[in-house]
Amino acid sequence: MSLPRSVAEILREHVTLEVEGIDRMYLNAYVPGLQYESGVAAFFRRHRGHPFASSVLMDPISKAFVAAIHAFAHAHEVPLLTFEKGQRKDAVMAERLKRFAAPEGVVFVGRAQEKTPVVRTEKRRNPTTGQAYPWLVRSTAMVNHFYFYAVDEDFGPFFLKFGTYFPYNAKLCLNGHEYVKRQLTQRGIPYEALDNGILSCADPRRLQALCDGLSAAKIEAFAHKWLRRLPHPFTPADQRAGYRYQLSILQAEFSLTQVLDRPVTGRVFFEEVIRENLDVGRPDQVQLIFDRRVTRQTPGRFRTRVLTDGVKAKKILCTYFGDIGGLYPQILDLPFDVIGLDFVAGYRNWDVVAAAPFTRELQAGVLDARNTRVESVDELVRAVRRLTAFVSPGRLMISPSAGLEFLPRSVARRKLAALVEGTKVANQDLKGART
C-alpha cells in the first residue's frame, strides 16, 4: 500500500468522514426598544404610565427579578453558586453534568459580577429656571449576572446569562455539535463522539443534513422555550406590548471536521502541509524596505538583498478551544518543534499533559483570549509555576489561549501587559520561561 504524496491526495482519497456545521454560537438576547434612552423613557411613561422616567423605577423590577431567580432555584432544588474570581465556569458545568441524570433541566445557577451596558439617571438643571430634573443616559456598570447552566433534550448543554440591571440584556451560548449528537441519538443513528465533534457515523449524509438543518428558526424557538421557563424580568403585559427578547449573533464559530483513515495518513498530512508552506512568512522571503517612497524618478541606485544567513525557523503546531486528550502523547510524534495548547477552553490539558512525559517545547495559552476580564499578575505567576511541573522553563513559552482580535484594543493591551509582567515575576524564580 503506497502512502499519499500530497495534501490534495490525502483530502481526496483518505478522509473517512467530512462534515461541516456550526460549532459554538454566542448570541445576544435583548429587547430592541430598550437599548436607547428615548425607548426607555417610552417604556416607563407611555407603556407603564409613570409621569417621568427614572432609574428609581428600575429598582423594583431588578429586586423582583432577583427574588424570582432565588425562588426558582429553591422550588426546583437547583444549586445556586457564586463563582469565584478566575474560576472556569465551563469546568464547574462539566463536573456537575456528570451527576445530572435528567434528560432536560437546569443543572445549576451561578452568580458573578460583570460589566454590562445599563441605563442610569443623572440630575440636570433647566438653564432658565434652575429647576433640577432627571435625565436618562447610557452607561456601564458592574452588576450581578445569573448564569443558568442547563440541558435541553434537543440542543444538549447550554447556558443563558441574565444581567440584573435595566434593560436586563442576556447572552445565550449553545453548541452545534451537542445539538447534532442529540439528533443522532433520537433517530437511532450509531455514531462515535469526540469531546467537541463527531469521529464516525453510520449515516454521514444524514449527519450533514442534520448539521445543515440547524436553522435560525430552530435556534430562536429553542431560546424562547427557555425564556418562557426561566424567571423573566418583564411581565406578560410588557411582552404583549412588544417588549420581548430578540436574538443577534455576538460570536459564531463554524467547524469543518475531516477524519483521516489511519494515523500514518495524519502524519503524512502534517508533513506535507509543513513542506508545502515552508516559504510562507519565512525570513528568507522578507525584503528590506526603504524608509521612503522609491519610484523610477527617485535619484540614486537601489537594490534588495535577501536575508538568509543565520535563519533558524521552528515549526509550531497550535491547537485552540479544546484539549488534546484523545491525541496525547501520540501527537508528540508529529514533525514539529513546538506545540501550542489552550489551557483556558482546553482546561483538561492540565491533566492530559501531566499524565505522560512532555518531550517538546510548549507554547502555553494561559491568558483567556475570549474574555475581557484582565488576569492578575498573581494568577499568571501561579499558572507559569504550575506548568513547570511538567515542562522545564527553558522549553516553555507563555501566550494567550488564542488570538485577541475579538477584544477591545485597550483590554488586549492590558491583558498582554499582565502576561509579560507575570512571566517576568515567575522568571525571577524559574529562570527561563518566555512570552
NORMO-V835107 format. One record per residue. RES is the residue in one small letter. OMEGA is omega in whole degrees, 0 to 359 (none if undefined). D_CENTER is the distance of its C-alpha to the mean C-alpha in Angstrom with 2 decimals. Layout:
BEGIN
res:RES omega:OMEGA d_center:D_CENTER
res:RES omega:OMEGA d_center:D_CENTER
END
This chain:
BEGIN
res:m omega:181 d_center:42.35
res:s omega:179 d_center:41.21
res:l omega:176 d_center:37.78
res:p omega:187 d_center:35.80
res:r omega:179 d_center:36.32
res:s omega:177 d_center:33.56
res:v omega:180 d_center:29.93
res:a omega:180 d_center:31.30
res:e omega:178 d_center:33.58
res:i omega:182 d_center:30.89
res:l omega:181 d_center:28.69
res:r omega:191 d_center:31.85
res:e omega:187 d_center:33.63
res:h omega:176 d_center:31.49
res:v omega:181 d_center:28.39
res:t omega:178 d_center:28.95
res:l omega:175 d_center:25.98
res:e omega:180 d_center:23.97
res:v omega:183 d_center:21.61
res:e omega:180 d_center:19.19
res:g omega:179 d_center:16.95
res:i omega:173 d_center:13.75
res:d omega:177 d_center:10.94
res:r omega:177 d_center:8.01
res:m omega:181 d_center:8.84
res:y omega:190 d_center:7.95
res:l omega:168 d_center:11.51
res:n omega:169 d_center:13.75
res:a omega:189 d_center:16.82
res:y omega:175 d_center:19.67
res:v omega:188 d_center:23.45
res:p omega:184 d_center:24.42
res:g omega:182 d_center:27.79
res:l omega:181 d_center:26.49
res:q omega:178 d_center:24.32
res:y omega:191 d_center:27.43
res:e omega:183 d_center:30.38
res:s omega:177 d_center:33.12
res:g omega:177 d_center:31.19
res:v omega:178 d_center:30.80
res:a omega:178 d_center:34.51
res:a omega:179 d_center:35.42
res:f omega:184 d_center:33.55
res:f omega:185 d_center:35.65
res:r omega:184 d_center:38.89
res:r omega:184 d_center:39.33
res:h omega:184 d_center:37.40
res:r omega:171 d_center:38.00
res:g omega:177 d_center:41.29
res:h omega:181 d_center:40.96
res:p omega:179 d_center:43.21
res:f omega:178 d_center:40.48
res:a omega:182 d_center:36.69
res:s omega:177 d_center:35.48
res:s omega:175 d_center:32.65
res:v omega:180 d_center:35.33
res:l omega:181 d_center:34.95
res:m omega:186 d_center:31.20
res:d omega:178 d_center:31.73
res:p omega:178 d_center:33.39
res:i omega:181 d_center:30.61
res:s omega:182 d_center:27.98
res:k omega:178 d_center:30.25
res:a omega:180 d_center:30.97
res:f omega:179 d_center:27.31
res:v omega:178 d_center:26.53
res:a omega:179 d_center:29.77
res:a omega:178 d_center:28.83
res:i omega:178 d_center:25.56
res:h omega:180 d_center:27.67
res:a omega:178 d_center:30.31
res:f omega:181 d_center:27.92
res:a omega:180 d_center:26.63
res:h omega:184 d_center:30.28
res:a omega:183 d_center:31.67
res:h omega:179 d_center:29.23
res:e omega:179 d_center:29.24
res:v omega:178 d_center:25.48
res:p omega:177 d_center:24.46
res:l omega:187 d_center:23.39
res:l omega:169 d_center:21.53
res:t omega:181 d_center:20.74
res:f omega:176 d_center:17.67
res:e omega:180 d_center:18.90
res:k omega:180 d_center:17.72
res:g omega:181 d_center:15.09
res:q omega:179 d_center:14.90
res:r omega:183 d_center:11.93
res:k omega:179 d_center:11.76
res:d omega:178 d_center:10.59
res:a omega:176 d_center:13.54
res:v omega:179 d_center:15.82
res:m omega:182 d_center:15.07
res:a omega:181 d_center:15.71
res:e omega:181 d_center:18.94
res:r omega:180 d_center:20.20
res:l omega:179 d_center:19.47
res:k omega:183 d_center:22.05
res:r omega:182 d_center:24.68
res:f omega:187 d_center:23.86
res:a omega:184 d_center:26.52
res:a omega:178 d_center:26.58
res:p omega:182 d_center:25.55
res:e omega:177 d_center:23.82
res:g omega:179 d_center:23.23
res:v omega:181 d_center:21.33
res:v omega:175 d_center:20.52
res:f omega:175 d_center:20.21
res:v omega:180 d_center:19.55
res:g omega:182 d_center:17.83
res:r omega:178 d_center:18.69
res:a omega:176 d_center:17.11
res:q omega:181 d_center:18.20
res:e omega:179 d_center:15.90
res:k omega:181 d_center:16.98
res:t omega:174 d_center:17.36
res:p omega:179 d_center:19.85
res:v omega:173 d_center:23.18
res:v omega:181 d_center:26.76
res:r omega:174 d_center:29.46
res:t omega:172 d_center:33.23
res:e omega:183 d_center:35.15
res:k omega:175 d_center:38.91
res:r omega:181 d_center:40.81
res:r omega:176 d_center:44.55
res:n omega:184 d_center:46.81
res:p omega:181 d_center:48.47
res:t omega:185 d_center:51.76
res:t omega:183 d_center:52.19
res:g omega:182 d_center:49.95
res:q omega:180 d_center:48.62
res:a omega:177 d_center:45.06
res:y omega:180 d_center:42.60
res:p omega:180 d_center:38.89
res:w omega:182 d_center:36.42
res:l omega:177 d_center:32.85
res:v omega:174 d_center:30.24
res:r omega:181 d_center:26.47
res:s omega:173 d_center:24.78
res:t omega:181 d_center:21.84
res:a omega:172 d_center:22.11
res:m omega:182 d_center:20.63
res:v omega:176 d_center:21.02
res:n omega:172 d_center:20.34
res:h omega:177 d_center:17.51
res:f omega:178 d_center:17.99
res:y omega:173 d_center:15.34
res:f omega:175 d_center:17.01
res:y omega:189 d_center:15.63
res:a omega:177 d_center:17.73
res:v omega:177 d_center:18.84
res:d omega:184 d_center:20.23
res:e omega:179 d_center:23.03
res:d omega:185 d_center:21.82
res:f omega:181 d_center:18.00
res:g omega:183 d_center:17.56
res:p omega:177 d_center:15.07
res:f omega:169 d_center:12.95
res:f omega:176 d_center:12.69
res:l omega:186 d_center:14.27
res:k omega:179 d_center:14.24
res:f omega:164 d_center:17.38
res:g omega:184 d_center:18.61
res:t omega:176 d_center:22.22
res:y omega:182 d_center:23.79
res:f omega:13 d_center:25.13
res:p omega:172 d_center:23.89
res:y omega:176 d_center:21.51
res:n omega:183 d_center:18.45
res:a omega:176 d_center:15.86
res:k omega:178 d_center:12.33
res:l omega:179 d_center:11.99
res:c omega:179 d_center:9.24
res:l omega:183 d_center:10.95
res:n omega:182 d_center:11.12
res:g omega:178 d_center:13.83
res:h omega:178 d_center:14.97
res:e omega:176 d_center:15.76
res:y omega:183 d_center:17.62
res:v omega:178 d_center:19.63
res:k omega:179 d_center:20.53
res:r omega:182 d_center:21.94
res:q omega:177 d_center:23.86
res:l omega:180 d_center:25.37
res:t omega:181 d_center:26.46
res:q omega:182 d_center:28.04
res:r omega:178 d_center:29.97
res:g omega:180 d_center:31.12
res:i omega:181 d_center:29.78
res:p omega:177 d_center:29.49
res:y omega:175 d_center:26.35
res:e omega:188 d_center:24.79
res:a omega:165 d_center:21.14
res:l omega:177 d_center:18.61
res:d omega:180 d_center:15.81
res:n omega:180 d_center:13.51
res:g omega:180 d_center:16.26
res:i omega:179 d_center:20.04
res:l omega:179 d_center:22.54
res:s omega:181 d_center:25.69
res:c omega:181 d_center:27.07
res:a omega:181 d_center:30.69
res:d omega:184 d_center:30.25
res:p omega:180 d_center:27.84
res:r omega:178 d_center:29.02
res:r omega:177 d_center:28.32
res:l omega:180 d_center:24.82
res:q omega:178 d_center:24.12
res:a omega:178 d_center:25.83
res:l omega:177 d_center:23.61
res:c omega:180 d_center:20.46
res:d omega:184 d_center:22.25
res:g omega:177 d_center:23.25
res:l omega:189 d_center:19.87
res:s omega:176 d_center:20.91
res:a omega:180 d_center:20.09
res:a omega:179 d_center:23.04
res:k omega:179 d_center:21.83
res:i omega:179 d_center:18.41
res:e omega:177 d_center:20.39
res:a omega:177 d_center:22.93
res:f omega:181 d_center:20.42
res:a omega:183 d_center:18.95
res:h omega:173 d_center:22.52
res:k omega:182 d_center:23.69
res:w omega:173 d_center:21.55
res:l omega:175 d_center:22.27
res:r omega:185 d_center:25.88
res:r omega:185 d_center:25.56
res:l omega:177 d_center:23.74
res:p omega:189 d_center:25.37
res:h omega:181 d_center:25.52
res:p omega:183 d_center:26.29
res:f omega:182 d_center:28.54
res:t omega:174 d_center:31.89
res:p omega:178 d_center:33.17
res:a omega:176 d_center:35.37
res:d omega:184 d_center:32.46
res:q omega:178 d_center:30.75
res:r omega:179 d_center:34.07
res:a omega:176 d_center:34.43
res:g omega:180 d_center:31.24
res:y omega:182 d_center:28.77
res:r omega:180 d_center:26.18
res:y omega:170 d_center:22.40
res:q omega:185 d_center:21.15
res:l omega:169 d_center:17.81
res:s omega:183 d_center:16.15
res:i omega:173 d_center:13.06
res:l omega:178 d_center:10.55
res:q omega:178 d_center:8.10
res:a omega:178 d_center:9.32
res:e omega:181 d_center:9.00
res:f omega:184 d_center:12.46
res:s omega:169 d_center:14.07
res:l omega:180 d_center:17.67
res:t omega:176 d_center:18.90
res:q omega:183 d_center:22.24
res:v omega:181 d_center:24.05
res:l omega:190 d_center:27.03
res:d omega:182 d_center:30.37
res:r omega:185 d_center:30.94
res:p omega:183 d_center:29.64
res:v omega:177 d_center:32.12
res:t omega:177 d_center:30.81
res:g omega:178 d_center:27.36
res:r omega:179 d_center:29.11
res:v omega:180 d_center:31.10
res:f omega:181 d_center:28.05
res:f omega:179 d_center:26.40
res:e omega:182 d_center:29.81
res:e omega:177 d_center:30.50
res:v omega:179 d_center:27.17
res:i omega:183 d_center:27.91
res:r omega:183 d_center:31.55
res:e omega:182 d_center:31.01
res:n omega:182 d_center:28.68
res:l omega:184 d_center:30.53
res:d omega:180 d_center:31.79
res:v omega:177 d_center:28.50
res:g omega:179 d_center:27.94
res:r omega:181 d_center:30.57
res:p omega:181 d_center:32.82
res:d omega:176 d_center:35.90
res:q omega:182 d_center:34.72
res:v omega:180 d_center:34.20
res:q omega:173 d_center:37.11
res:l omega:184 d_center:38.65
res:i omega:177 d_center:38.02
res:f omega:184 d_center:40.91
res:d omega:175 d_center:40.29
res:r omega:181 d_center:42.07
res:r omega:181 d_center:42.38
res:v omega:177 d_center:44.81
res:t omega:179 d_center:46.70
res:r omega:183 d_center:49.92
res:q omega:181 d_center:51.89
res:t omega:181 d_center:50.57
res:p omega:179 d_center:53.52
res:g omega:181 d_center:53.26
res:r omega:182 d_center:52.08
res:f omega:176 d_center:48.42
res:r omega:180 d_center:46.83
res:t omega:177 d_center:43.50
res:r omega:180 d_center:43.30
res:v omega:179 d_center:40.73
res:l omega:178 d_center:39.26
res:t omega:185 d_center:39.44
res:d omega:174 d_center:41.10
res:g omega:180 d_center:39.10
res:v omega:177 d_center:35.87
res:k omega:183 d_center:33.96
res:a omega:175 d_center:30.67
res:k omega:178 d_center:28.21
res:k omega:182 d_center:26.09
res:i omega:174 d_center:22.47
res:l omega:184 d_center:20.36
res:c omega:176 d_center:16.62
res:t omega:184 d_center:14.08
res:y omega:166 d_center:10.28
res:f omega:177 d_center:7.58
res:g omega:180 d_center:10.61
res:d omega:182 d_center:14.10
res:i omega:185 d_center:17.46
res:g omega:182 d_center:19.44
res:g omega:185 d_center:21.45
res:l omega:186 d_center:22.26
res:y omega:7 d_center:23.34
res:p omega:184 d_center:25.92
res:q omega:182 d_center:27.14
res:i omega:180 d_center:24.47
res:l omega:178 d_center:26.35
res:d omega:180 d_center:29.27
res:l omega:186 d_center:27.63
res:p omega:173 d_center:29.12
res:f omega:182 d_center:26.72
res:d omega:184 d_center:27.26
res:v omega:174 d_center:23.85
res:i omega:178 d_center:20.79
res:g omega:182 d_center:17.33
res:l omega:178 d_center:15.18
res:d omega:179 d_center:11.69
res:f omega:178 d_center:12.79
res:v omega:175 d_center:9.61
res:a omega:177 d_center:7.49
res:g omega:185 d_center:11.03
res:y omega:178 d_center:12.91
res:r omega:178 d_center:15.79
res:n omega:178 d_center:16.58
res:w omega:180 d_center:18.57
res:d omega:183 d_center:20.96
res:v omega:184 d_center:20.98
res:v omega:180 d_center:22.11
res:a omega:186 d_center:24.52
res:a omega:182 d_center:26.20
res:a omega:181 d_center:28.02
res:p omega:181 d_center:29.39
res:f omega:190 d_center:27.05
res:t omega:181 d_center:29.16
res:r omega:170 d_center:27.05
res:e omega:185 d_center:25.56
res:l omega:168 d_center:21.99
res:q omega:189 d_center:19.30
res:a omega:178 d_center:17.16
res:g omega:183 d_center:13.60
res:v omega:178 d_center:13.84
res:l omega:185 d_center:12.45
res:d omega:183 d_center:8.86
res:a omega:183 d_center:7.93
res:r omega:181 d_center:4.95
res:n omega:182 d_center:7.47
res:t omega:177 d_center:10.95
res:r omega:180 d_center:12.80
res:v omega:181 d_center:15.18
res:e omega:176 d_center:15.98
res:s omega:178 d_center:19.71
res:v omega:180 d_center:21.96
res:d omega:178 d_center:23.04
res:e omega:183 d_center:19.60
res:l omega:176 d_center:19.34
res:v omega:179 d_center:22.99
res:r omega:180 d_center:22.56
res:a omega:180 d_center:19.78
res:v omega:180 d_center:22.13
res:r omega:178 d_center:25.06
res:r omega:180 d_center:23.37
res:l omega:183 d_center:22.57
res:t omega:174 d_center:26.22
res:a omega:180 d_center:27.29
res:f omega:175 d_center:26.66
res:v omega:180 d_center:26.48
res:s omega:183 d_center:29.23
res:p omega:181 d_center:28.34
res:g omega:179 d_center:29.97
res:r omega:186 d_center:27.56
res:l omega:173 d_center:24.35
res:m omega:182 d_center:22.09
res:i omega:185 d_center:19.33
res:s omega:169 d_center:16.35
res:p omega:181 d_center:12.77
res:s omega:179 d_center:10.23
res:a omega:177 d_center:9.68
res:g omega:183 d_center:11.10
res:l omega:188 d_center:11.20
res:e omega:181 d_center:12.15
res:f omega:181 d_center:9.78
res:l omega:171 d_center:11.20
res:p omega:185 d_center:14.78
res:r omega:182 d_center:17.25
res:s omega:178 d_center:18.86
res:v omega:180 d_center:15.80
res:a omega:180 d_center:15.01
res:r omega:180 d_center:18.71
res:r omega:179 d_center:18.86
res:k omega:179 d_center:16.06
res:l omega:177 d_center:17.89
res:a omega:178 d_center:21.16
res:a omega:179 d_center:20.14
res:l omega:180 d_center:19.10
res:v omega:182 d_center:22.50
res:e omega:179 d_center:24.41
res:g omega:179 d_center:22.94
res:t omega:178 d_center:23.89
res:k omega:180 d_center:27.29
res:v omega:179 d_center:28.00
res:a omega:181 d_center:27.13
res:n omega:180 d_center:29.27
res:q omega:178 d_center:32.25
res:d omega:190 d_center:32.40
res:l omega:179 d_center:30.87
res:k omega:173 d_center:32.25
res:g omega:182 d_center:30.09
res:a omega:184 d_center:26.30
res:r omega:173 d_center:25.03
res:t omega:none d_center:22.20
END
